[in-house]
Amino acid sequence: MNSLSRLIAFSMLGFSTMAYASSDAVAAYAIDNFFLFICAVLVLFMQAGFALLESGLNSAKNTVNILFKNIIDLSAGALLFYVVGYSLMYPTDGNGILAFSGFGYVGESSEAGAGVLNPQVNWLFQVAFAATAATIVSGAVAGRMKFSAYLIYSVVLTGLIYPISGYWKWGGGWLDALGFYDFAGSLVVHDLGGFAGLAGALVLGPRVGRFKKNGGSKAMPGHSLTISTLGVFILWIGWYGFNPGSQLAIVGVDNTNMVMLIAVNTTLSAAAGGVTAMVLAWWLFKKPDLSMALNGILAGLVGITAGCDSVTNGESIMIGLIAGLLVVLAILFLEKMRIDDPVGAWPVHGVAGVWGGLATGIFGDHSLVAQLIGSIVIPLWGFLTMYGLFGLLKAFNLLRVSETEEIRGLDISEHQEEAYAGFQIFTAE
């Protein structure tokens, strides 16, 4: 082979190698982005799980109201997160505390390649998280809040409160610089929503008849544990978008291995939470309690979310075991303090969320001091801001429905609709 032939052969080999490499990069780009799209859809489907869980644990006369609140969390929330929220949470530049990249900012496109996310699918994944944070509160304030007041809350939390504290960690803000770690949102998402729910429950006060004047309490069971159980199964399945999806990629041995570890850790923690909540409730109440087991599963899921990529399978079981115990004790604490949280939003998302943040420092390779700071700051941010908002609405008599409307049910008094035909006789005047 002469010199010219060698040059042509090497050139062809080079172009072939470059084309192959380019093809690999495009394939990786497509697979990673499709993976994140599927995970975003799974997280969005969690809204169905929350809607079923919360409606089943409440009176049938408030079903339309609860379902409507879950719908509006996603609908109004998506618009607000597009207009301002994402820009506050993921600014192009910031001072670590507050930043803004402009209205309607969803990220900047870059050339397709391995390890690159399309900004559109990234926004879709993030808005699903924002809607989750907002909808947690729905169950805590069920049965007595005006729908208009809830709409105001949902818009404020999704558009402002969640994105600002989210920036502190996930947007590269001051908590991130401090070394605080929250892989998929035990604190950034769940704890914020859980403590916002606690603020709402405190300002609203308990449902009519929930607590007796002599200090006792009256159980107000939900209308369908069947619906609630289905909701928990949907949430559990959706969590495989929540946690594994937060890896943001699946192409490559390291990414694939991590996604699988996260999925198994998520499963084990949920299972452990459900078992320990059942056992503790059985010991306390002398009977196995389904609603406690359901909340135990959710507590296990919340607890593992912060460090699901940083712990072993055995450690994930320990995290779930403790989360299951904590959620039962937190529910009993609310009862003792005469705080009415109909679905256990604060025990599940608030208490288990704090535990998840701390457990990441205890079991994972992360600073316990930084985890402690984050586990205090984010709950306080959610509680204080929402306590102020709910207090302001209450001062202008915009927060709670009248006692007559509450007894009649919010489906009729607020929406003039029934979830179950014939549940009440309603005559329009």
N, C-alpha and C positions, 0 to 999 in steps of 0.2 A: 504494500500500500504506500503510494507516494505521499508527500507532505500535504498536498491539496486534499487528497481523499481523507487523510487523518483529520484535517481541520473540519471538513464537512461532517464527518462521523461524530466527532466530539461536539460540534455545534448542535447536531440533531439530538444527541443524548442529553445535552444541557437543556434544550427547549422542552424535551420530553419530561425531564425531571422537574423543571419549573412548572409545567402544566399539571403534573401529578401532585406536586406540593400545593399548587393553587386549588386543585380539585379537592384535596383533603381539607384544606382550610375552609372552603365553602361548605363542604359536608358537615364539618364540625360546627360551623356557624348555624347551619340549618337545624342540626340535631339539638344543640344547646338551646336555641330559641324556641323550638317546638316543645322541648322539655319544660321550659319555663312557662310557656303558654298553657300547657296541660295543668301544671301546678297552680297557675293563676285561676283557672276554671275550677279546680278542686277547692281552692280557698273561697272563691265566690259562692260555690255550692254550700259552704258552711253556713251561709245566711239561711238556707232552708233548714239546716239543723237547728240553728238558734230559734227560728220561728216556731218549729214544732216543739222543741224543748220548753220554751217559755209559755207557749199557749197551752200545752198539756198540763203544766204545773200551776196554771191559774184557772179561775172560774170560766165556764163556757160563755158567760155573758160578756166577757172581755176579749174574746178570741179575735174578732175582727180588728179591734184596737191594737192588739199585740202584733198581728200579722202586718197591719198597715205600717206600724212603726219600723218593722224590719225592712219592709219594702222601701220606705222613705230614707232609711239609713243608707241604703245602697244608691238609690236614685239621686237624691239631693246631694249625698255625700260625694258621689262620683263627680258631679258637676263642680262642687266647691273645691275638691281636691285637684281637679284640672285647672280651675281658674287661679287659685292661690296656693293650695296646700302643698302640691309637689314642689313648687318653686321655693317654698319656705323650708321644706324638708331636705331637698337636695339642691341647694344653690350652687352656682358656679364659683362663687367666692363668698367668704363670710368671716365673721369675727369670733366664731365659736359659740356665740349665744343666740344671735338673731341675724338672719340674712334673707335676701329676697332677689330672685333672678328675673322677675317680671311676670306679668299675668299670662296664663296659658302656656307656661314653659313646661315641656315634658322631656327635656334632654336633647342632646345634639347627636345627629346621625354620624356614623363613621363607616369606613370601608368594611365590608363583610369579611370576616376572618375568624380563626380559632380564638376562643375566649372573648369574643365581642358580642354584646347584647344589643339588639335593636331597641332603641329608646321607647318605642311604642309598647312592646311587650313588657319591658321593664316597668313602665308606668302602670300597665294593667295589673301586674303582680303587686305593685305597691298600693294601688287603690283598693285592692281586695283586703289588704291588711288594715287600711284606714277604716273601711266599712266594718270590719270585725271589732275594732276598738270601740266604735260608736255603738254598735248593737248590743254590747254587753250590758249597757245601762238599762236597756228596755225592760228586762226582767226584774231589776231591782226596784223600779218605780211603777210596776204594773198595777192596774186597777184603780188608780186615783189621780193620775196626772193628765192635765188637758193636752190634747193632741197638738194644739198650736204651740204650747210650751215645749213639748218634746221636739217639735220641728226646729225651734230656735236652738235648743241644746245641741241637736244633731249637727246642724250647720256650723255652730261655733266650734264644737269639738273636732269635727272632721277638717274644717277649713283652717283652724288656727291652733288649737290646744295640742292636738296630736302631732301635727307637723313640726311645731316648734321644739317639743321635747324629743321627737324623733330625730331632728337635726342634731341635737346634742350628742347622740350616739351614732346613728346610721348615716348621717350627713357629714360626719367628720367634725362635729362640734366638740365642746369642752369635755364632755364625759368620755368621748372616744379618745381624746388626747390624754386623759387621765389614766386610761387603761381599762375602763369599764367594758365588760363584754356581755353581749346579749345576742346570741346567734340568730334567733328567729322570733324573739319578742315576748318572753315571759314578763318582762317589765315594760318595754317600749309599747307593746300592744295591750296585753292582758291586764297588767297591773294598773296602767292608766285608766282603762275602762272599769276595772273593779273598784278602784277608789273614787272614781267619778260616780259610780252607782251608789256607793256608801254615802257620798255627799247628798245625792238625790233622796235617798231613803231617810236620811236625818232631817233634811229641810221639809220634806213632805209630811213626815209623820206616818204612823201605821195606818193600815186599812181599818175601816169602821168594823168594830167587833173583834179585831185581832188580839187585843190585850184587855183583860178584865180590870176593873177599877181596884179590885182587891189584890192585884199583883199577879194573878194567874194569866194564862194565855189560852187562846182558843185556836185549835188547829183549823186551818182553812185549806184542805187538800185540793189539788188541782182536779180538773174534770176528766183527764185521760192520761194515765201513766203509759198506755200503749203508744200514744202520740209522742210523749216525752222520750220514751225508750228509743223509738225510731229516730228521733232527733239526735240523741247521743250517738247512735251508730253512724249517722250521716256526718256528725262532727268528727268522730274518730277517723272515718275514711278521709274527710277533708283535710285532716291534719297531715296526711302524707303529701299534700301540696304545701302546707304551711312550713313544716320542718325540712324535709328533703329538698323542697324547692328553694329554700334559702341558701343552698349551696350554689345556686345560680348557674350551674353547669353540670353536665353528666359525661361529656366526652373526655376520654383519657382514663387511665387506670386509677389514678389518685382520686379523681372526681367520682368515678363509679363506685369505688370502694367506700368513699365517704358517704355518698347518698345511701348506700345499703346499710352502713353502720347507723346512720341517723334514723332510718326507717325502723330498724330492729329496736334501737333504744327507745324510740317513740312508742312502739308496741308494748315493750316490757314495762315501761313506766306507767302507761295507762292501765295495763292489767293489774299491776301491783297496787295502784291507787284504788281500783275498784274492789279488790279483795280485802285490803286493810280497812277501808271504809265500811264494808259489809260486816267484817268481824267485830270492829269496835262498836258499831251501831247495834249489832246482835247482842253483844255483851251488856251494853247500856240499856237497851229497850226490851231485852229478852225475846227479840224476834228479828229475823232478817228484814231489813228495810230497803226496798228497791230504790227509792229516791236518793237515799244516802249512797248506795252503790253507784248510781249514775253520776252523782256529784264527785264521788271518789275517782271514777274513771277520768272525768274532765280535769280534776285537780292534778292527777298524774300526768295528763297531757300538758297542762299549763306548766307544771313544775319542771319538766324535762326540756321545754322549748328553749330556754336560754343557753343550755350547755349540751344539747343533744349531739353535737359534733365533737365534744371534748371529753366525754366520759366513756367508760367501758360498759358492756352489757350489764355486769353485776352492779356497777354504780348506778346505772339507770333504774334498776329494780329498787335500790335503796332510796333513791330520790322519789320514786312513785309511792313506796311504802309510807314514807314520812308525809308526803302530800296527802295521801288518803286519810291519815290520822288527823292532820291539821284541819282538813275541811270539815270533818265531823265536829271537832272541838270548836271551830270558828262559828259553825251554825248554832251550836248550843250557847256560845258567848252572845251572839246577837239576840237570841231568845231571852237570855238573862238580862240583857241591857234594854230590852223592849224596843229593839230596832227591827222593823219589818222589811225583810228582803225576800220576797216571795219565791225566788228561784235559787237563792244562795249565790248571787253574782259576786258579792264581796268575798265570801269564803273561797269560792272556786278560783276566781281570777285575781282578786286582790291578795289574799293570804298565800295561796299557792304560787302566785307570781313572785312575791317577795322571797319565798322559799327557793324558787327556781334561780333567782339572782344570786342568793347566798350560796346555794348548792354548787353553782358554777365555780365559785371561789374555793369551796371546801373540797370538791372532788376533781374539778378541772384544774388545768395549769394556768390559773389567772389570779390576779391580785385580789385577795379577800378584802383589803381596805377599799379598793376601787369598787368592788362589788357591793360593799356595804353602803358606800356613798350613793351609788346609783339606785340601790334598793330603798333609799330614803328619799332622794330628790324627786324621782319620777312619781311615786305615789303622792307625795306632798303637792307636787305641781298639779296633778289631776284632781286631787281632793279640794285644794284651796281655790283653784280657778272655778271649778264647777259648783262648789259651795257658794261662792260669790254670785255666780250666774243664777243659780236656783233661788238664792236669797233675794236677789233683785226682782226676779219674776214673782216671787211670793209677796214682796212688798207692794207690788202693783196689782195684786189679786189675779195674776195670770197663770199661776202654777197648778192649783188643784181644783178639781171639779167639786160641786156641792155634795153634801152628804146624800141628798135625794138622788142625784145623778149617779153617784157611786153605788148606792144600793140597787138602783135600777139596772146598772151595767153600762159600761162605756160604749158598747156596741150600739145601743139604742140612743143614749144621751149625746154621744159625740158624732156618731156616723149614721144613725137611723138605718142600720143594717144588722142582720143576724147571720152568724156563722152557721148555725144549725136551724133550719126552718122549723117554726113552731115552738121554739124554746120560750119565747115570750109573745104575748099578744100586744101588738102595737097599733094604735090608731092615729093616723096623722090628723092634726088639728088645723 
